């Protein structure tokens, strides 16, 4: 059976990062002649170039989100225009496609469909990035968050606030009860994100100042760390 691979575009350091984070036989990154390719077991069940690339586009979106969640230095990796089958390279146009739920699950996810679990020894083999992607497959809210994080606008206050709102709408006060985020930290994050005086008109979520700006606004770096920690704990809470 032919092995399908989809070329990746980006920086070598980011290719190597996701290569190290993908340790299962279902999804991985391989290097060949100085280029990096995305490989998935699912690709080999597909017969069409368009289907393979559509599946790769869907997987890569959530892979980018999961990698950004785990590493603030990670930069978005994109698909190249070539899909490789054996030694042949075929050119195909860009496609727009949503998340495909065909990638196999390896853990049991709470509040959703129960899927086969690995033994504790096997569970330990999952990297954080793999775990986030598996949970996203079963939980639409997690899939939405990873999709937001995959955006090039990940560094914006607006995107961080959207991510925060998805988590809050899903669990409410459990965020505080489980100590995923402190109420004072949450207030400062919200006040800063909504304040054009504190972070500027272009960055702020509102065009006018609703309340007094915080005397010591949260930095964007602090906000990224706060929301990343919140999301990680939220996702892991969905694993048994």
Residue pairs with C-beta under 8 A, 6 or more apart in sequence:
1 44
2 44
2 85
2 86
3 39
3 43
3 44
3 85
3 86
4 39
4 43
4 44
4 46
4 52
4 83
4 84
4 85
5 30
5 32
5 37
5 38
5 39
5 43
5 83
5 84
5 85
6 37
6 38
6 43
6 52
6 53
6 56
6 79
6 80
6 82
6 83
6 84
7 35
7 36
7 37
7 38
7 79
7 80
7 81
7 82
7 83
7 84
8 15
8 29
8 35
8 36
8 37
8 38
8 60
8 77
8 78
8 79
8 80
9 77
9 78
9 79
9 80
10 75
10 76
10 77
10 78
11 75
12 36
14 67
14 74
14 75
14 76
14 77
15 29
15 31
15 36
15 77
17 67
17 71
17 74
18 29
18 63
18 67
18 77
18 129
19 28
19 29
19 30
19 31
19 36
20 127
21 66
21 67
21 70
21 127
21 128
21 129
21 130
22 28
22 29
22 63
22 127
22 129
22 130
23 125
23 126
23 127
23 130
24 106
24 125
24 126
24 130
25 41
26 40
26 41
26 42
26 103
26 104
27 38
27 39
27 40
27 41
27 59
27 63
27 103
27 130
27 133
28 38
28 39
28 40
29 36
29 37
29 38
29 39
30 36
30 37
30 39
31 37
37 84
38 56
38 59
38 60
38 79
40 55
40 56
40 59
40 103
41 104
42 55
42 100
42 102
42 103
43 52
43 55
43 56
46 52
46 55
49 83
49 90
49 92
50 92
50 95
52 83
53 79
53 83
53 92
53 95
54 95
54 97
54 100
55 97
55 100
55 102
56 79
56 83
57 79
57 95
57 96
57 97
58 97
58 98
58 99
58 100
59 100
59 103
60 77
60 78
60 79
61 99
61 146
61 147
61 150
62 99
62 133
62 136
62 143
62 146
62 147
62 150
63 77
63 129
63 133
64 74
64 76
64 77
64 149
64 150
65 132
65 136
65 145
65 146
65 147
65 148
65 149
65 150
66 128
66 129
66 130
66 132
66 133
66 136
66 146
66 149
67 74
67 77
67 129
68 74
68 76
68 149
68 150
68 154
69 132
69 146
69 149
69 228
69 231
69 232
70 128
70 129
70 132
70 232
72 221
72 224
72 225
72 228
76 150
76 152
81 91
81 92
81 93
81 94
82 89
82 90
82 91
82 92
83 89
83 90
83 92
84 90
99 136
99 143
99 147
101 137
103 133
103 134
103 137
105 115
105 116
105 134
105 137
105 138
106 116
106 117
106 118
106 122
106 126
106 130
106 134
107 115
107 117
107 118
107 123
107 126
107 131
107 134
107 135
107 239
107 240
108 114
108 115
108 116
108 117
108 239
108 240
109 115
109 134
109 135
109 138
109 139
109 238
109 239
109 240
110 237
110 238
110 239
110 240
111 139
111 238
112 138
112 139
112 238
113 138
115 138
117 123
117 240
118 125
118 126
126 134
128 232
131 235
131 236
131 239
132 142
132 146
132 235
133 146
135 142
135 235
135 238
135 239
136 142
136 143
136 145
136 146
137 143
139 238
141 166
141 167
141 169
141 170
142 234
142 235
142 238
144 166
145 163
145 166
145 167
145 231
145 235
148 154
148 159
148 162
148 163
148 166
149 159
149 163
149 231
151 159
153 159
154 160
155 220
155 224
156 203
157 192
157 193
157 199
157 203
157 204
157 205
157 220
157 223
158 193
158 205
160 189
160 193
160 223
160 224
160 227
161 190
161 193
161 205
163 227
163 231
164 186
164 189
164 227
164 230
167 175
167 230
167 231
167 234
168 175
170 234
171 234
171 237
174 180
175 181
175 186
175 230
175 234
176 182
176 183
178 233
178 237
180 229
180 230
180 233
180 234
181 226
181 229
181 230
185 226
188 214
188 216
188 217
188 218
189 218
189 223
189 226
189 227
191 198
191 211
191 213
191 214
191 217
192 198
192 199
192 213
192 214
192 217
192 218
192 223
193 199
193 204
193 205
193 223
194 204
194 205
194 206
194 210
195 204
195 206
195 209
195 211
195 213
195 214
195 217
196 203
196 204
196 206
196 207
196 208
196 209
197 209
197 213
198 204
198 213
198 214
198 217
199 217
199 220
201 207
203 220
218 226
